[in-house]
Amino acid sequence: MKLPSILPIILDGGMGRELERIGAPFQQPEWSAHALIAAPHFISQVHRNFIDAGAEIITTNTYALVPFHIGEKRLNEQGANLIKLAAKLARDCVKTNSGVLVAGCIPPVLGSYRPDLFSVEQAKPLLEPLINNQEADVDFWLAETISSIAEAAMVKARTALTNKPTWISFTVKDEIATESKLRSGESVFDAVSLIAGQNVSAILFNCSAVEVMETALINAKQALLAQGLENEVQLGVYANNFPPIGELREANNDEGLSIIRNDVSPKKYRQFVSAWINAGASIVGGCCGVSPEHIKELAKLK
């Protein structure tokens, strides 16, 4: 895998809200999986929208292919084919865009923002089809919105068997503090110290508010320095565009879609990203509610 040589590396933005914006079939609880099932050409359109905006990495649309979103019955019956389709759609989109890479999304299989629901025994069987059915079409793994060290360790151990690099992206508490913490309450410093290195070549932070990401980066960089990994492991951020999310609250859950902020314009988002780059990030992009217009602004930082 050859990463872009000019920094920062630009990721894509949020799949779900872009699907909604362009008029794709969109409903809860299926979220971004609904378009994959009903009208997959919209998935390709979103990938192309982000590539046209300057994204150098697109992420497979497998985040919602878990029981919480599509149910156990549909997952058992259609999951493998849907995962394969999502990976193929992404791969097909980069065939005509030289240099763009495909990240194989590994979601929090038992629920976003809910480390209290995580169990290795329950999660492992759900992880297997996500790995096996994407592996042929992805350049590396991107474990997203990881809320605990235990979940990160499980993903790290499993993806090491694939001989593909792994990027682990943690979600942190939406609280302004001097010490950044995962949604599990574990410190970012401890998480990075335990997870970075070996097959994990990048540590990122995603799906948290823009205001809390700089502290997470500072703590992560301190951990890399303490481990002597500052030249081996990259850091990155792709924040969401939601108001702060509290304890025991999933994003976009049955209570309705999370509100998109109106105070984080593309130019404002770029200002936050510039601060993250100064704090050590070499990989930047966007999560939920971050549009191609936001990514286009980030591409100006190259």
LINCOR-V351162 format. One record per backbone hydrogen bond with DSSP energy under -0.5 kcal/mol. NH is the residue of the N-H (numbers start at 0). CO is the residue of the C=O. If there is no record, write none. Layout:
nh: {NH,NH}
co: {CO,CO}
//
This chain:
nh: {2,6,8,10,10,11,13,13,17,18,19,20,21,22,23,26,30,32,33,35,36,37,38,41,42,43,44,45,46,47,48,49,50,51,52,53,53,54,55,56,57,59,61,64,65,68,69,70,70,74,75,76,77,78,78,81,82,83,84,85,86,87,88,89,90,91,92,93,93,94,94,96,99,100,102,102,103,103,104,105,106,108,110,113,116,117,122,123,124,125,125,126,127,128,129,130,131,132,133,134,136,137,137,138,139,140,141,142,143,143,145,151,152,153,154,155,156,157,158,159,160,161,162,163,165,166,167,168,168,169,169,170,172,173,174,176,181,182,183,184,187,190,191,192,193,194,195,196,199,200,200,201,202,203,204,205,206,211,212,215,216,217,218,219,220,221,222,223,224,225,226,227,227,228,229,231,232,233,235,236,237,238,239,240,242,248,252,252,255,260,268,269,270,271,272,273,274,275,276,277,278,279,280,281,282,283,284,285,286,289,290,294,295,296,297,298,299,299,300,301}
co: {0,4,281,8,283,56,286,289,13,14,15,16,17,19,18,30,26,29,30,31,32,33,34,38,39,39,40,41,42,43,44,45,46,47,48,49,50,49,9,9,100,102,59,61,63,65,65,65,66,70,71,72,73,73,74,77,78,79,80,81,82,83,84,85,86,87,88,89,90,90,91,93,96,55,57,100,101,139,102,141,104,106,107,110,113,114,118,119,120,121,122,122,123,124,125,126,127,128,130,130,133,133,134,101,101,164,103,166,105,141,168,147,148,149,150,151,152,153,154,155,157,158,159,158,198,140,201,142,166,167,203,145,180,244,172,174,185,170,146,181,179,186,187,188,189,190,191,199,196,165,198,165,233,167,235,169,237,208,209,211,212,213,214,215,216,217,218,219,220,221,222,223,224,223,223,228,228,200,202,282,204,284,207,287,258,245,249,255,252,240,264,265,266,267,268,269,270,271,272,273,274,276,275,234,234,8,236,11,238,286,288,290,291,292,293,294,295,296,297,298}
//
